[in-house]
Amino acid sequence: MSTVDKAKNKAEKVAGQAKEKFGEAAGDRGKRDEGRTDKVKSDLKDAGEKVKDAFRH
C-alpha cells in the first residue's frame, strides 16, 4: 500500500469520525450515519489494499 493511499484512507476515516461526532452532538442522525459510512468505507479500502499487497509479495 502506498503512503499516499494510507494517508488518504486515514484522512477519510478521521473526517468520518468528526462527522459522526458532530452528528451525535447536533442530534443529526443523517450526519452521524454519513460519518459512520465514511469510516467503514475507509476501513474497507485499507483491507483491499492489504490484500493487494499480500499478492504482490
PQR file with spaces between the fields and no chain letter, atoms N, CA, C, O and H, PARSE charges and radii, in Angstrom:
ATOM       1  N    MET     1       0.861   -1.157    0.000 -0.4000 1.5000
ATOM       2  CA   MET     1       0.000    0.000    0.000 -0.0000 2.0000
ATOM       3  C    MET     1       0.909    1.221    0.000  0.5500 1.7000
ATOM       4  O    MET     1       1.841    1.318    0.798 -0.5500 1.4000
ATOM       5  N    SER     2       0.631    2.128   -0.884 -0.4000 1.5000
ATOM       6  CA   SER     2       1.473    3.312   -0.939 -0.0000 2.0000
ATOM       7  C    SER     2       1.170    4.243    0.231  0.5500 1.7000
ATOM       8  O    SER     2       0.096    4.199    0.832 -0.5500 1.4000
ATOM       9  H    SER     2      -0.126    2.050   -1.533  0.4000 1.0000
ATOM      10  N    THR     3       2.131    5.064    0.523 -0.4000 1.5000
ATOM      11  CA   THR     3       1.989    6.019    1.617 -0.0000 2.0000
ATOM      12  C    THR     3       0.860    6.998    1.326  0.5500 1.7000
ATOM      13  O    THR     3       0.148    7.417    2.239 -0.5500 1.4000
ATOM      14  H    THR     3       3.003    5.100    0.034  0.4000 1.0000
ATOM      15  N    VAL     4       0.697    7.359    0.077 -0.4000 1.5000
ATOM      16  CA   VAL     4      -0.360    8.294   -0.309 -0.0000 2.0000
ATOM      17  C    VAL     4      -1.734    7.670   -0.040  0.5500 1.7000
ATOM      18  O    VAL     4      -2.627    8.332    0.490 -0.5500 1.4000
ATOM      19  H    VAL     4       1.275    7.019   -0.664  0.4000 1.0000
ATOM      20  N    ASP     5      -1.897    6.399   -0.407 -0.4000 1.5000
ATOM      21  CA   ASP     5      -3.161    5.704   -0.165 -0.0000 2.0000
ATOM      22  C    ASP     5      -3.462    5.608    1.329  0.5500 1.7000
ATOM      23  O    ASP     5      -4.598    5.803    1.761 -0.5500 1.4000
ATOM      24  H    ASP     5      -1.172    5.861   -0.838  0.4000 1.0000
ATOM      25  N    LYS     6      -2.428    5.305    2.108 -0.4000 1.5000
ATOM      26  CA   LYS     6      -2.607    5.225    3.556 -0.0000 2.0000
ATOM      27  C    LYS     6      -3.068    6.562    4.116  0.5500 1.7000
ATOM      28  O    LYS     6      -3.980    6.616    4.941 -0.5500 1.4000
ATOM      29  H    LYS     6      -1.505    5.146    1.757  0.4000 1.0000
ATOM      30  N    ALA     7      -2.437    7.636    3.667 -0.4000 1.5000
ATOM      31  CA   ALA     7      -2.783    8.967    4.155 -0.0000 2.0000
ATOM      32  C    ALA     7      -4.210    9.352    3.759  0.5500 1.7000
ATOM      33  O    ALA     7      -4.945    9.932    4.557 -0.5500 1.4000
ATOM      34  H    ALA     7      -1.696    7.592    2.996  0.4000 1.0000
ATOM      35  N    LYS     8      -4.594    9.028    2.527 -0.4000 1.5000
ATOM      36  CA   LYS     8      -5.954    9.337    2.073 -0.0000 2.0000
ATOM      37  C    LYS     8      -6.989    8.562    2.893  0.5500 1.7000
ATOM      38  O    LYS     8      -8.007    9.117    3.305 -0.5500 1.4000
ATOM      39  H    LYS     8      -3.996    8.557    1.878  0.4000 1.0000
ATOM      40  N    ASN     9      -6.720    7.290    3.121 -0.4000 1.5000
ATOM      41  CA   ASN     9      -7.647    6.469    3.900 -0.0000 2.0000
ATOM      42  C    ASN     9      -7.749    6.965    5.339  0.5500 1.7000
ATOM      43  O    ASN     9      -8.836    6.994    5.916 -0.5500 1.4000
ATOM      44  H    ASN     9      -5.893    6.839    2.786  0.4000 1.0000
ATOM      45  N    LYS    10      -6.623    7.349    5.911 -0.4000 1.5000
ATOM      46  CA   LYS    10      -6.622    7.858    7.288 -0.0000 2.0000
ATOM      47  C    LYS    10      -7.391    9.182    7.358  0.5500 1.7000
ATOM      48  O    LYS    10      -8.156    9.410    8.295 -0.5500 1.4000
ATOM      49  H    LYS    10      -5.740    7.325    5.442  0.4000 1.0000
ATOM      50  N    ALA    11      -7.186   10.045    6.370 -0.4000 1.5000
ATOM      51  CA   ALA    11      -7.896   11.327    6.349 -0.0000 2.0000
ATOM      52  C    ALA    11      -9.399   11.108    6.217  0.5500 1.7000
ATOM      53  O    ALA    11     -10.190   11.802    6.856 -0.5500 1.4000
ATOM      54  H    ALA    11      -6.564    9.860    5.609  0.4000 1.0000
ATOM      55  N    GLU    12      -9.792   10.144    5.388 -0.4000 1.5000
ATOM      56  CA   GLU    12     -11.213    9.844    5.218 -0.0000 2.0000
ATOM      57  C    GLU    12     -11.804    9.290    6.524  0.5500 1.7000
ATOM      58  O    GLU    12     -12.937    9.605    6.888 -0.5500 1.4000
ATOM      59  H    GLU    12      -9.149    9.580    4.869  0.4000 1.0000
ATOM      60  N    LYS    13     -11.028    8.476    7.206 -0.4000 1.5000
ATOM      61  CA   LYS    13     -11.510    7.904    8.462 -0.0000 2.0000
ATOM      62  C    LYS    13     -11.670    8.995    9.530  0.5500 1.7000
ATOM      63  O    LYS    13     -12.665    9.017   10.254 -0.5500 1.4000
ATOM      64  H    LYS    13     -10.107    8.221    6.910  0.4000 1.0000
ATOM      65  N    VAL    14     -10.706    9.880    9.620 -0.4000 1.5000
ATOM      66  CA   VAL    14     -10.766   10.972   10.601 -0.0000 2.0000
ATOM      67  C    VAL    14     -11.937   11.897   10.286  0.5500 1.7000
ATOM      68  O    VAL    14     -12.644   12.335   11.194 -0.5500 1.4000
ATOM      69  H    VAL    14      -9.898    9.862    9.031  0.4000 1.0000
ATOM      70  N    ALA    15     -12.144   12.194    9.013 -0.4000 1.5000
ATOM      71  CA   ALA    15     -13.278   13.036    8.618 -0.0000 2.0000
ATOM      72  C    ALA    15     -14.597   12.350    8.971  0.5500 1.7000
ATOM      73  O    ALA    15     -15.544   13.004    9.408 -0.5500 1.4000
ATOM      74  H    ALA    15     -11.570   11.838    8.276  0.4000 1.0000
ATOM      75  N    GLY    16     -14.655   11.055    8.783 -0.4000 1.5000
ATOM      76  CA   GLY    16     -15.851   10.298    9.129 -0.0000 2.0000
ATOM      77  C    GLY    16     -16.116   10.326   10.621  0.5500 1.7000
ATOM      78  O    GLY    16     -17.261   10.448   11.056 -0.5500 1.4000
ATOM      79  H    GLY    16     -13.886   10.524    8.428  0.4000 1.0000
ATOM      80  N    GLN    17     -15.052   10.212   11.404 -0.4000 1.5000
ATOM      81  CA   GLN    17     -15.204   10.267   12.857 -0.0000 2.0000
ATOM      82  C    GLN    17     -15.710   11.639   13.294  0.5500 1.7000
ATOM      83  O    GLN    17     -16.572   11.747   14.166 -0.5500 1.4000
ATOM      84  H    GLN    17     -14.122   10.113   11.050  0.4000 1.0000
ATOM      85  N    ALA    18     -15.167   12.678   12.681 -0.4000 1.5000
ATOM      86  CA   ALA    18     -15.595   14.034   13.026 -0.0000 2.0000
ATOM      87  C    ALA    18     -17.062   14.247   12.656  0.5500 1.7000
ATOM      88  O    ALA    18     -17.825   14.833   13.424 -0.5500 1.4000
ATOM      89  H    ALA    18     -14.467   12.591   11.973  0.4000 1.0000
ATOM      90  N    LYS    19     -17.446   13.767   11.479 -0.4000 1.5000
ATOM      91  CA   LYS    19     -18.842   13.889   11.047 -0.0000 2.0000
ATOM      92  C    LYS    19     -19.777   13.155   11.993  0.5500 1.7000
ATOM      93  O    LYS    19     -20.846   13.650   12.351 -0.5500 1.4000
ATOM      94  H    LYS    19     -16.827   13.290   10.856  0.4000 1.0000
ATOM      95  N    GLU    20     -19.348   11.965   12.389 -0.4000 1.5000
ATOM      96  CA   GLU    20     -20.161   11.165   13.296 -0.0000 2.0000
ATOM      97  C    GLU    20     -20.339   11.887   14.635  0.5500 1.7000
ATOM      98  O    GLU    20     -21.454   11.965   15.152 -0.5500 1.4000
ATOM      99  H    GLU    20     -18.480   11.563   12.099  0.4000 1.0000
ATOM     100  N    LYS    21     -19.263   12.406   15.190 -0.4000 1.5000
ATOM     101  CA   LYS    21     -19.334   13.114   16.468 -0.0000 2.0000
ATOM     102  C    LYS    21     -20.177   14.372   16.362  0.5500 1.7000
ATOM     103  O    LYS    21     -20.959   14.681   17.262 -0.5500 1.4000
ATOM     104  H    LYS    21     -18.358   12.343   14.770  0.4000 1.0000
ATOM     105  N    PHE    22     -20.019   15.097   15.262 -0.4000 1.5000
ATOM     106  CA   PHE    22     -20.824   16.301   15.048 -0.0000 2.0000
ATOM     107  C    PHE    22     -22.309   15.939   14.975  0.5500 1.7000
ATOM     108  O    PHE    22     -23.152   16.610   15.571 -0.5500 1.4000
ATOM     109  H    PHE    22     -19.384   14.846   14.532  0.4000 1.0000
ATOM     110  N    GLY    23     -22.611   14.888   14.248 -0.4000 1.5000
ATOM     111  CA   GLY    23     -23.999   14.446   14.116 -0.0000 2.0000
ATOM     112  C    GLY    23     -24.592   14.035   15.455  0.5500 1.7000
ATOM     113  O    GLY    23     -25.748   14.337   15.749 -0.5500 1.4000
ATOM     114  H    GLY    23     -21.927   14.343   13.764  0.4000 1.0000
ATOM     115  N    GLU    24     -23.794   13.345   16.266 -0.4000 1.5000
ATOM     116  CA   GLU    24     -24.265   12.948   17.597 -0.0000 2.0000
ATOM     117  C    GLU    24     -24.531   14.178   18.462  0.5500 1.7000
ATOM     118  O    GLU    24     -25.552   14.256   19.145 -0.5500 1.4000
ATOM     119  H    GLU    24     -22.855   13.100   16.027  0.4000 1.0000
ATOM     120  N    ALA    25     -23.608   15.134   18.429 -0.4000 1.5000
ATOM     121  CA   ALA    25     -23.744   16.335   19.257 -0.0000 2.0000
ATOM     122  C    ALA    25     -24.930   17.194   18.821  0.5500 1.7000
ATOM     123  O    ALA    25     -25.616   17.795   19.648 -0.5500 1.4000
ATOM     124  H    ALA    25     -22.779   15.071   17.874  0.4000 1.0000
ATOM     125  N    ALA    26     -25.156   17.240   17.523 -0.4000 1.5000
ATOM     126  CA   ALA    26     -26.230   18.084   16.987 -0.0000 2.0000
ATOM     127  C    ALA    26     -27.565   17.352   16.926  0.5500 1.7000
ATOM     128  O    ALA    26     -28.593   17.957   16.623 -0.5500 1.4000
ATOM     129  H    ALA    26     -24.599   16.752   16.851  0.4000 1.0000
ATOM     130  N    GLY    27     -27.554   16.059   17.211 -0.4000 1.5000
ATOM     131  CA   GLY    27     -28.781   15.278   17.117 -0.0000 2.0000
ATOM     132  C    GLY    27     -29.204   15.016   15.681  0.5500 1.7000
ATOM     133  O    GLY    27     -30.380   14.782   15.400 -0.5500 1.4000
ATOM     134  H    GLY    27     -26.719   15.567   17.457  0.4000 1.0000
ATOM     135  N    ASP    28     -28.231   15.058   14.774 -0.4000 1.5000
ATOM     136  CA   ASP    28     -28.477   14.869   13.343 -0.0000 2.0000
ATOM     137  C    ASP    28     -28.120   13.430   12.965  0.5500 1.7000
ATOM     138  O    ASP    28     -26.954   13.110   12.735 -0.5500 1.4000
ATOM     139  H    ASP    28     -27.276   15.248   15.003  0.4000 1.0000
ATOM     140  N    ARG    29     -29.129   12.576   12.906 -0.4000 1.5000
ATOM     141  CA   ARG    29     -28.877   11.163   12.591 -0.0000 2.0000
ATOM     142  C    ARG    29     -28.259   10.975   11.214  0.5500 1.7000
ATOM     143  O    ARG    29     -27.404   10.110   11.027 -0.5500 1.4000
ATOM     144  H    ARG    29     -30.076   12.836   13.093  0.4000 1.0000
ATOM     145  N    GLY    30     -28.688   11.778   10.256 -0.4000 1.5000
ATOM     146  CA   GLY    30     -28.164   11.653    8.891 -0.0000 2.0000
ATOM     147  C    GLY    30     -26.671   11.901    8.841  0.5500 1.7000
ATOM     148  O    GLY    30     -25.932   11.146    8.209 -0.5500 1.4000
ATOM     149  H    GLY    30     -29.383   12.481   10.409  0.4000 1.0000
ATOM     150  N    LYS    31     -26.222   12.959    9.507 -0.4000 1.5000
ATOM     151  CA   LYS    31     -24.791   13.290    9.524 -0.0000 2.0000
ATOM     152  C    LYS    31     -24.014   12.224   10.299  0.5500 1.7000
ATOM     153  O    LYS    31     -22.913   11.843    9.902 -0.5500 1.4000
ATOM     154  H    LYS    31     -26.822   13.572   10.021  0.4000 1.0000
ATOM     155  N    ARG    32     -24.591   11.743   11.402 -0.4000 1.5000
ATOM     156  CA   ARG    32     -23.956   10.695   12.193 -0.0000 2.0000
ATOM     157  C    ARG    32     -23.770    9.433   11.346  0.5500 1.7000
ATOM     158  O    ARG    32     -22.693    8.837   11.332 -0.5500 1.4000
ATOM     159  H    ARG    32     -25.486   12.052   11.724  0.4000 1.0000
ATOM     160  N    ASP    33     -24.825    9.038   10.647 -0.4000 1.5000
ATOM     161  CA   ASP    33     -24.766    7.835    9.810 -0.0000 2.0000
ATOM     162  C    ASP    33     -23.812    8.008    8.638  0.5500 1.7000
ATOM     163  O    ASP    33     -23.123    7.066    8.246 -0.5500 1.4000
ATOM     164  H    ASP    33     -25.700    9.522   10.658  0.4000 1.0000
ATOM     165  N    GLU    34     -23.771    9.212    8.080 -0.4000 1.5000
ATOM     166  CA   GLU    34     -22.853    9.501    6.978 -0.0000 2.0000
ATOM     167  C    GLU    34     -21.401    9.344    7.464  0.5500 1.7000
ATOM     168  O    GLU    34     -20.561    8.798    6.749 -0.5500 1.4000
ATOM     169  H    GLU    34     -24.330    9.977    8.399  0.4000 1.0000
ATOM     170  N    GLY    35     -21.118    9.818    8.665 -0.4000 1.5000
ATOM     171  CA   GLY    35     -19.785    9.669    9.242 -0.0000 2.0000
ATOM     172  C    GLY    35     -19.423    8.217    9.447  0.5500 1.7000
ATOM     173  O    GLY    35     -18.296    7.806    9.171 -0.5500 1.4000
ATOM     174  H    GLY    35     -21.800   10.261    9.247  0.4000 1.0000
ATOM     175  N    ARG    36     -20.378    7.436    9.935 -0.4000 1.5000
ATOM     176  CA   ARG    36     -20.125    6.004   10.121 -0.0000 2.0000
ATOM     177  C    ARG    36     -19.841    5.325    8.798  0.5500 1.7000
ATOM     178  O    ARG    36     -18.955    4.475    8.702 -0.5500 1.4000
ATOM     179  H    ARG    36     -21.293    7.770   10.159  0.4000 1.0000
ATOM     180  N    THR    37     -20.596    5.703    7.778 -0.4000 1.5000
ATOM     181  CA   THR    37     -20.394    5.133    6.445 -0.0000 2.0000
ATOM     182  C    THR    37     -19.005    5.468    5.920  0.5500 1.7000
ATOM     183  O    THR    37     -18.332    4.613    5.345 -0.5500 1.4000
ATOM     184  H    THR    37     -21.315    6.393    7.856  0.4000 1.0000
ATOM     185  N    ASP    38     -18.577    6.711    6.116 -0.4000 1.5000
ATOM     186  CA   ASP    38     -17.239    7.111    5.664 -0.0000 2.0000
ATOM     187  C    ASP    38     -16.150    6.295    6.361  0.5500 1.7000
ATOM     188  O    ASP    38     -15.162    5.907    5.738 -0.5500 1.4000
ATOM     189  H    ASP    38     -19.124    7.405    6.583  0.4000 1.0000
ATOM     190  N    LYS    39     -16.336    6.041    7.643 -0.4000 1.5000
ATOM     191  CA   LYS    39     -15.344    5.247    8.382 -0.0000 2.0000
ATOM     192  C    LYS    39     -15.289    3.823    7.846  0.5500 1.7000
ATOM     193  O    LYS    39     -14.203    3.268    7.674 -0.5500 1.4000
ATOM     194  H    LYS    39     -17.139    6.356    8.149  0.4000 1.0000
ATOM     195  N    VAL    40     -16.434    3.233    7.583 -0.4000 1.5000
ATOM     196  CA   VAL    40     -16.479    1.858    7.076 -0.0000 2.0000
ATOM     197  C    VAL    40     -15.839    1.780    5.696  0.5500 1.7000
ATOM     198  O    VAL    40     -15.085    0.850    5.411 -0.5500 1.4000
ATOM     199  H    VAL    40     -17.315    3.684    7.722  0.4000 1.0000
ATOM     200  N    LYS    41     -16.136    2.750    4.843 -0.4000 1.5000
ATOM     201  CA   LYS    41     -15.532    2.761    3.503 -0.0000 2.0000
ATOM     202  C    LYS    41     -14.009    2.836    3.605  0.5500 1.7000
ATOM     203  O    LYS    41     -13.300    2.154    2.866 -0.5500 1.4000
ATOM     204  H    LYS    41     -16.749    3.505    5.074  0.4000 1.0000
ATOM     205  N    SER    42     -13.518    3.653    4.507 -0.4000 1.5000
ATOM     206  CA   SER    42     -12.077    3.777    4.692 -0.0000 2.0000
ATOM     207  C    SER    42     -11.473    2.456    5.153  0.5500 1.7000
ATOM     208  O    SER    42     -10.425    2.041    4.658 -0.5500 1.4000
ATOM     209  H    SER    42     -14.094    4.208    5.107  0.4000 1.0000
ATOM     210  N    ASP    43     -12.131    1.801    6.093 -0.4000 1.5000
ATOM     211  CA   ASP    43     -11.647    0.504    6.579 -0.0000 2.0000
ATOM     212  C    ASP    43     -11.630   -0.536    5.457  0.5500 1.7000
ATOM     213  O    ASP    43     -10.697   -1.332    5.359 -0.5500 1.4000
ATOM     214  H    ASP    43     -12.982    2.138    6.495  0.4000 1.0000
ATOM     215  N    LEU    44     -12.655   -0.526    4.620 -0.4000 1.5000
ATOM     216  CA   LEU    44     -12.709   -1.476    3.506 -0.0000 2.0000
ATOM     217  C    LEU    44     -11.610   -1.206    2.491  0.5500 1.7000
ATOM     218  O    LEU    44     -11.020   -2.139    1.946 -0.5500 1.4000
ATOM     219  H    LEU    44     -13.413    0.121    4.700  0.4000 1.0000
ATOM     220  N    LYS    45     -11.335    0.059    2.238 -0.4000 1.5000
ATOM     221  CA   LYS    45     -10.249    0.400    1.311 -0.0000 2.0000
ATOM     222  C    LYS    45      -8.915   -0.087    1.864  0.5500 1.7000
ATOM     223  O    LYS    45      -8.097   -0.637    1.126 -0.5500 1.4000
ATOM     224  H    LYS    45     -11.814    0.817    2.680  0.4000 1.0000
ATOM     225  N    ASP    46      -8.693    0.116    3.164 -0.4000 1.5000
ATOM     226  CA   ASP    46      -7.461   -0.369    3.792 -0.0000 2.0000
ATOM     227  C    ASP    46      -7.339   -1.882    3.637  0.5500 1.7000
ATOM     228  O    ASP    46      -6.270   -2.388    3.295 -0.5500 1.4000
ATOM     229  H    ASP    46      -9.357    0.563    3.763  0.4000 1.0000
ATOM     230  N    ALA    47      -8.418   -2.594    3.884 -0.4000 1.5000
ATOM     231  CA   ALA    47      -8.408   -4.052    3.773 -0.0000 2.0000
ATOM     232  C    ALA    47      -8.101   -4.475    2.343  0.5500 1.7000
ATOM     233  O    ALA    47      -7.326   -5.407    2.126 -0.5500 1.4000
ATOM     234  H    ALA    47      -9.287   -2.183    4.162  0.4000 1.0000
ATOM     235  N    GLY    48      -8.696   -3.803    1.370 -0.4000 1.5000
ATOM     236  CA   GLY    48      -8.441   -4.120   -0.031 -0.0000 2.0000
ATOM     237  C    GLY    48      -6.989   -3.895   -0.413  0.5500 1.7000
ATOM     238  O    GLY    48      -6.400   -4.689   -1.147 -0.5500 1.4000
ATOM     239  H    GLY    48      -9.326   -3.046    1.547  0.4000 1.0000
ATOM     240  N    GLU    49      -6.419   -2.810    0.088 -0.4000 1.5000
ATOM     241  CA   GLU    49      -5.012   -2.522   -0.199 -0.0000 2.0000
ATOM     242  C    GLU    49      -4.108   -3.579    0.432  0.5500 1.7000
ATOM     243  O    GLU    49      -3.103   -3.970   -0.161 -0.5500 1.4000
ATOM     244  H    GLU    49      -6.898   -2.166    0.684  0.4000 1.0000
ATOM     245  N    LYS    50      -4.458   -4.041    1.624 -0.4000 1.5000
ATOM     246  CA   LYS    50      -3.650   -5.073    2.286 -0.0000 2.0000
ATOM     247  C    LYS    50      -3.707   -6.383    1.514  0.5500 1.7000
ATOM     248  O    LYS    50      -2.707   -7.095    1.425 -0.5500 1.4000
ATOM     249  H    LYS    50      -5.275   -3.724    2.106  0.4000 1.0000
ATOM     250  N    VAL    51      -4.860   -6.705    0.959 -0.4000 1.5000
ATOM     251  CA   VAL    51      -4.989   -7.924    0.152 -0.0000 2.0000
ATOM     252  C    VAL    51      -4.124   -7.801   -1.097  0.5500 1.7000
ATOM     253  O    VAL    51      -3.426   -8.745   -1.468 -0.5500 1.4000
ATOM     254  H    VAL    51      -5.673   -6.127    1.031  0.4000 1.0000
ATOM     255  N    LYS    52      -4.168   -6.647   -1.740 -0.4000 1.5000
ATOM     256  CA   LYS    52      -3.337   -6.448   -2.934 -0.0000 2.0000
ATOM     257  C    LYS    52      -1.864   -6.580   -2.586  0.5500 1.7000
ATOM     258  O    LYS    52      -1.102   -7.200   -3.328 -0.5500 1.4000
ATOM     259  H    LYS    52      -4.734   -5.880   -1.438  0.4000 1.0000
ATOM     260  N    ASP    53      -1.458   -6.000   -1.459 -0.4000 1.5000
ATOM     261  CA   ASP    53      -0.070   -6.099   -1.023 -0.0000 2.0000
ATOM     262  C    ASP    53       0.339   -7.542   -0.771  0.5500 1.7000
ATOM     263  O    ASP    53       1.461   -7.936   -1.090 -0.5500 1.4000
ATOM     264  H    ASP    53      -2.077   -5.496   -0.856  0.4000 1.0000
ATOM     265  N    ALA    54      -0.559   -8.329   -0.203 -0.4000 1.5000
ATOM     266  CA   ALA    54      -0.252   -9.724    0.095 -0.0000 2.0000
ATOM     267  C    ALA    54       0.020  -10.506   -1.192  0.5500 1.7000
ATOM     268  O    ALA    54       0.878  -11.388   -1.210 -0.5500 1.4000
ATOM     269  H    ALA    54      -1.471   -8.009    0.057  0.4000 1.0000
ATOM     270  N    PHE    55      -0.699  -10.190   -2.259 -0.4000 1.5000
ATOM     271  CA   PHE    55      -0.497  -10.915   -3.522 -0.0000 2.0000
ATOM     272  C    PHE    55       0.715  -10.414   -4.292  0.5500 1.7000
ATOM     273  O    PHE    55       1.200  -11.103   -5.189 -0.5500 1.4000
ATOM     274  H    PHE    55      -1.396   -9.473   -2.244  0.4000 1.0000
ATOM     275  N    ARG    56       1.204   -9.244   -3.964 -0.4000 1.5000
ATOM     276  CA   ARG    56       2.388   -8.716   -4.627 -0.0000 2.0000
ATOM     277  C    ARG    56       3.653   -9.380   -4.107  0.5500 1.7000
ATOM     278  O    ARG    56       4.662   -9.419   -4.811 -0.5500 1.4000
ATOM     279  H    ARG    56       0.810   -8.684   -3.235  0.4000 1.0000
ATOM     280  N    HIS    57       3.617   -9.898   -2.899 -0.4000 1.5000
ATOM     281  CA   HIS    57       4.831  -10.471   -2.289 -0.0000 2.0000
ATOM     282  C    HIS    57       4.835  -11.934   -2.398  0.5500 1.7000
ATOM     283  O    HIS    57       5.774  -12.585   -1.941 -0.5500 1.4000
ATOM     284  H    HIS    57       2.798   -9.866   -2.327  0.4000 1.0000
